[in-house]
Amino acid sequence: MSSIARENMPKTIQYVTYAIPLRYYATIIRRVFLKGSGIDVLWPEALPLLAFGVAVISLAAARFRKRLD
């Protein structure tokens, strides 16, 4: 989803997209394929993806530990 498409959405929906990892992933993929961007440019999108990954792995580990008990 390009930023132009997001700009045309209502403000409340624009804020909801911050909680969707695909927003950051699509931006990274687009910049890598079209512009050949490196991590020095992509880190603002990579950090939220890292946070999502850490949160999901932590939640999964906590739930799995509870099942073992």
Order of alpha helices (4+ residues) and beta strands (2+ residues): alpha-alpha-alpha-alpha
